[in-house]
Amino acid sequence: MDINLLIARRVRALRDAQSLSLDALAARSGVGRSTISLIERGESSPTAAVLDKLASALGVALAALFEDKAAPDRAPSPVARVADQPVWTDPGSGYMRRSLSPAAPSPLQLVDVVFPAGQRVAYDSVPHNADIYQQVWMIEGAMDISLGEQHWRLEAGDTLAMRLDRHIVYHNPTRQQARYLVALTTQPPGRRTA
């Protein structure tokens, strides 16, 4: 499936599930109504920053916009074949993300990321009504990751655990691409762990 059509379906389904008009989502996200309309029609390839704003306004993790929900007449598969895993490339930075998780319901999502040398992506939004926890495991290369005022340099083999409740920046300051695995889970509103 075309990744832009997958994103289009997910944004529209999430917006409809919350009974939000295009204007309401635009006001909540800071993304223009016409831009959202283009995204929902699959006529736009939004950047990571735009998708971050939409996900935050919809109260979901960014990864939720890449979920391939099964048709209602069949049960979702517990297997995600590599040929069927959605791959998206950010038109702004060139970073590529592959959604590894099967369509079957799970509180855990896995994402494989290849991040180009010298690139930077900033996520300024904090998701509404969602507690999102993420671990990043570096497979190759190095990344600088900032969460609010905290900063870390990760190299191959390092793992970082964080709660996504502040501004986050991913930066590859090196001359070679970086690759890492992201594992994330969303805690439902009102259920916090100690």
C-alpha positions as CSV (number, residue, x, y, z in Angstrom):
1,M,0.0,0.0,0.0
2,D,1.1,3.5,-0.8
3,I,2.4,5.0,2.5
4,N,0.7,8.4,1.9
5,L,-2.6,6.6,1.5
6,L,-2.0,4.7,4.7
7,I,-1.3,7.9,6.6
8,A,-4.4,9.5,4.9
9,R,-6.6,6.7,6.2
10,R,-5.2,6.8,9.7
11,V,-5.4,10.6,10.1
12,R,-9.0,10.6,8.9
13,A,-10.0,7.6,11.0
14,L,-8.5,9.1,14.2
15,R,-10.1,12.5,13.4
16,D,-13.5,10.9,12.8
17,A,-13.2,8.7,16.0
18,Q,-12.9,12.0,18.0
19,S,-15.7,13.7,16.0
20,L,-13.2,16.5,15.1
21,S,-13.9,18.7,12.0
22,L,-11.0,19.7,9.8
23,D,-11.1,23.2,11.4
24,A,-11.0,21.7,14.9
25,L,-8.0,19.6,14.1
26,A,-6.3,22.5,12.4
27,A,-6.9,24.7,15.5
28,R,-5.7,22.0,17.9
29,S,-2.6,21.0,15.9
30,G,-1.4,24.3,14.3
31,V,-1.5,22.6,10.9
32,G,-3.5,24.4,8.2
33,R,-6.9,23.1,7.3
34,S,-5.9,22.8,3.6
35,T,-2.8,20.9,4.5
36,I,-4.8,18.4,6.6
37,S,-7.2,18.0,3.8
38,L,-4.4,17.2,1.3
39,I,-2.9,14.7,3.7
40,E,-6.3,13.0,4.2
41,R,-6.7,12.7,0.5
42,G,-3.2,11.2,0.1
43,E,-2.1,14.1,-2.1
44,S,0.6,15.3,0.2
45,S,3.8,13.8,1.7
46,P,3.9,15.5,5.1
47,T,7.2,16.1,7.0
48,A,7.9,14.5,10.3
49,A,7.2,17.8,12.1
50,V,3.7,18.1,10.5
51,L,2.9,14.4,11.4
52,D,4.1,15.1,14.9
53,K,1.7,18.0,15.3
54,L,-1.2,15.9,14.0
55,A,-0.4,12.9,16.2
56,S,-0.1,15.1,19.2
57,A,-3.4,16.9,18.5
58,L,-5.1,13.5,18.0
59,G,-3.6,12.2,21.3
60,V,-1.6,9.3,19.8
61,A,2.0,8.4,19.3
62,L,3.5,9.3,15.9
63,A,3.8,5.6,15.2
64,A,0.0,5.3,15.3
65,L,-0.2,7.3,12.0
66,F,1.6,4.4,10.3
67,E,-0.5,1.5,11.6
68,D,-2.1,-0.6,8.9
69,K,-5.4,-1.5,10.5
70,A,-6.9,-4.7,9.1
71,A,-10.2,-4.6,7.3
72,P,-13.1,-5.0,9.8
73,D,-14.2,-8.3,8.2
74,R,-11.0,-10.1,9.0
75,A,-8.8,-10.5,12.2
76,P,-5.5,-8.6,12.1
77,S,-2.5,-10.8,11.6
78,P,0.0,-11.4,14.4
79,V,2.8,-11.5,11.8
80,A,4.2,-8.6,9.9
81,R,6.0,-9.8,6.8
82,V,8.9,-7.6,5.7
83,A,7.3,-7.0,2.3
84,D,4.2,-5.6,4.1
85,Q,5.9,-3.4,6.6
86,P,5.1,0.3,5.9
87,V,8.2,2.3,5.0
88,W,8.1,6.1,5.1
89,T,10.8,8.6,4.3
90,D,10.6,12.1,5.8
91,P,10.7,14.6,2.8
92,G,12.4,17.1,5.1
93,S,15.4,15.2,6.5
94,G,15.4,12.0,4.5
95,Y,15.2,9.8,7.6
96,M,13.4,6.5,6.9
97,R,11.2,4.6,9.3
98,R,9.9,1.1,8.9
99,S,7.0,0.0,11.0
100,L,7.9,-3.5,12.2
101,S,4.9,-4.3,14.4
102,P,2.0,-6.6,13.2
103,A,-1.5,-5.2,12.8
104,A,-2.7,-7.4,15.8
105,P,-3.4,-5.3,18.9
106,S,-0.4,-4.8,21.2
107,P,0.6,-2.2,23.7
108,L,4.1,-2.3,22.1
109,Q,5.2,-0.9,18.8
110,L,8.6,-1.4,17.1
111,V,10.1,0.9,14.5
112,D,13.4,0.6,12.5
113,V,14.9,4.0,11.7
114,V,17.7,4.8,9.3
115,F,18.9,8.4,9.9
116,P,21.1,10.2,7.3
117,A,24.4,11.8,8.2
118,G,24.2,15.4,9.4
119,Q,20.4,15.6,9.6
120,R,18.2,16.8,12.5
121,V,14.5,16.3,13.3
122,A,12.8,18.2,16.1
123,Y,9.4,17.2,17.5
124,D,8.0,20.2,19.4
125,S,4.6,18.8,20.3
126,V,3.7,16.8,23.4
127,P,0.8,14.4,22.8
128,H,-2.6,15.3,24.3
129,N,-4.1,12.6,26.5
130,A,-1.3,10.1,26.0
131,D,1.6,8.8,28.1
132,I,4.2,7.6,25.6
133,Y,7.3,5.7,26.7
134,Q,10.1,5.0,24.2
135,Q,13.4,3.1,24.2
136,V,15.9,3.7,21.5
137,W,18.5,1.0,20.8
138,M,21.4,2.1,18.6
139,I,22.3,-0.5,16.0
140,E,25.0,1.4,14.1
141,G,26.4,4.9,14.0
142,A,25.7,7.6,16.6
143,M,22.9,10.0,17.5
144,D,22.5,13.0,19.7
145,I,19.1,12.9,21.4
146,S,17.7,15.8,23.4
147,L,14.5,15.6,25.6
148,G,13.7,19.0,27.0
149,E,16.9,20.1,28.7
150,Q,18.5,16.6,28.8
151,H,21.0,15.6,26.2
152,W,22.6,12.2,25.4
153,R,25.0,10.9,22.8
154,L,24.2,7.3,21.8
155,E,26.5,5.0,20.0
156,A,26.1,1.4,18.7
157,G,24.8,-0.8,21.4
158,D,23.6,2.0,23.7
159,T,19.9,2.2,24.8
160,L,18.0,5.2,26.0
161,A,14.6,5.0,27.8
162,M,12.5,8.1,28.0
163,R,8.9,9.4,28.5
164,L,7.9,11.6,25.6
165,D,6.6,14.5,27.6
166,R,8.8,17.3,26.3
167,H,10.3,18.7,23.1
168,I,12.6,16.0,21.5
169,V,15.4,16.4,19.0
170,Y,17.1,13.7,17.0
171,H,20.4,14.7,15.4
172,N,23.0,12.7,13.6
173,P,26.2,14.9,13.8
174,T,28.4,12.4,12.1
175,R,29.3,11.7,8.4
176,Q,27.7,8.3,8.3
177,Q,24.1,7.2,8.6
178,A,22.8,5.9,11.9
179,R,20.4,3.1,12.4
180,Y,18.3,2.4,15.5
181,L,15.3,0.5,16.8
182,V,12.5,2.3,18.6
183,A,10.2,0.4,21.0
184,L,7.3,2.4,22.3
185,T,4.2,2.0,24.3
186,T,1.3,4.2,25.2
187,Q,-0.1,4.3,28.6
188,P,-3.9,5.0,28.6
189,P,-5.0,8.3,30.1
190,G,-5.5,8.1,33.9
191,R,-3.3,5.0,34.3
192,R,0.1,6.0,35.4
193,T,2.8,3.6,36.6
194,A,4.7,4.4,39.8
